[in-house]
Amino acid sequence: MDNHLHHHLACARKYTPLLLSRPLRPLRPLRLALAGSIVIAAFSWLSTPALAADEMVIRTMGPVSYVCGGIAADEQQQLAAQQKNFNMGVLFTQGERGEFVADVAVRMTREGHEVASFMASGPKCLIKAPQGSYNIEATYKGQAKSITVSTGTYNAQLRW
């Protein structure tokens, strides 16, 4: 269990007995409804699995759709399963050993016109775009790199 979720469960265990042991004062219906909603929301949040802040979601910007991720093994498997729905792929790495990097600012252009820009939350981005050739400019820690990628290419790589 991650520390964040563990902290919330510990707080719920600590304060729930205090809340339940206090005598209830007459509350206005609105206050009662609000208090009930908050308790239900808190317990339903605690009972559901925590989602990663950088959950892999397919996003669309104009004619381009993309999804980025791939740091964890389960994300790599999800991306591999999704690859058939995309027509380009790019990997962001650093160093001689090719360590994965994330939080890369990506700008895609075609014939000098920007078609998409986004922040890559993981080292691998799958992209679906109209047939053609695209310049992908990526900036990591202030240093820009670029590569030209054509649809049908899945193994493009930018290394810092």
N, C-alpha and C positions, 0 to 999 in steps of 0.2 A: 504494500500500500504506500503511495507516495506521501511525503511529509505534509503536503498541503491538505490532503483529504484526512489524514490522521489527526491533524490539528483541529479540523472542523468537527470530527467525530468526538474528540476529547472535550471540546467546548460544549457540544450538545449533551454529552453525558454529565458534565459538570453543572450546567445550568437548568436542565430539564427538571430534576427533582425540586429545585428551588421554585420554579414556575408552578409546578403542580402542587406544592405543599402550601402555597399562600392561599388564604381564603379569597374567593372570587367576590369582587365588589360588583354591584349592579353597573353594567356598562351600557352605554347607548348602543342601539343595534348596529350603527355604522362602525363603532370602535370594535365591537365583537366580531363583525364580519371581517374587518381589516386584520385583527389579531389572528383569527382563524386562517385567513389566507396566507399570512406570513408563516405561521407554523406549518401548514400543509406544504407550502413552497419549500421551506427549509428542509423538512423531512423527505420530500420527494427528491430534492437535489442530493441529499446525503445518500439516498438509496440507489441512485443511478450511478453508473460508472463515470469516472471523470474523463472528459474529452480533452485531448491535447489542445493546447492553445493554437497550434499550427495544424489543425486537422486538415487532411488533404481534401480539398474541395475543387471541383472543376469550375473555373471562372471563365467568363466571356467578356471580351473587350472588342467591340466592332466585329470584324469577320474572324477574329482569332479566339480560340478557346485553349485553355492551358490548365495543367495541374502540376504542382511541384511537391516534392517530398523525397523520401528515400534514405533517410538517415538510419532508421531502425529497420530490422529485417522484415517486419510485417508490412511496413510502408513499401519496401522494395518489391515484395510479392504483390501488393496492390497495384503498384505502377506497372509491373510486368503483365498483370492481367488486363490492365487498361490500355496497354500500348496499341492494340489493334484498332482502337477508336481514335487514334491520333496519327499524324503523318510526319512528325519531326520529333527529335529528342536531343536534348543538350545536357551535358554533365558539367558541374562546376567543382574543380578541385584545386588543391594547392600543394606545393612542395614536390620533391622528387618522387615520393611514395604515392602521391595522388590522394591525399586525405580529402574527404568530402568537406565542402563549405556550404553554408546557408546564408540567408540574409544578403542576397546578391540583387542589386538593382538591375533589371533587364529592360532594354529598349529594343523593339523590333522595328526595322524599317524595310520598305520595299520601294525601289526606285526613288529613294530619297525622302519618302513620306512615312511618317510614323504610323504604324498599324496597331501597336500595342506597347504598353509599358507596365511593368509590375515588379513586385518584390518577390523573389524566389525564396520560399520558406524552407527549401531543402535543396540538396545538391543535384537532383535530377528533375528536369522539367520536360513534360510531354506537351507538345503543341499541335493544334489542328488549325491549319490556315489554308486559304485557297492555293491551288497549285502555283508554284513559282519558286523564286530564289529570294531569300531574306537575309539582311544583315542583322546579326544579333550583337548588340553592344551590351556588355555586362560590366558592372562596377562593383568591386569588392574592396572594402576598406580604403576607399578613395582612389583605387587604381583601376582604370578601364582597360578592357580587352574586347576585341571584336572578332567575329567569324562570320563567314557567309555560309548559309545552310539552305539547301534545296529540299523541297518536300520529298519524302521518301528516305531521308537521312535520319537515323536514330542514334548514331554514335558520335555526334559532334561533341567536342570537349573544349572547355576553356580552363586553363591552368594558370594560377598565380604563383 
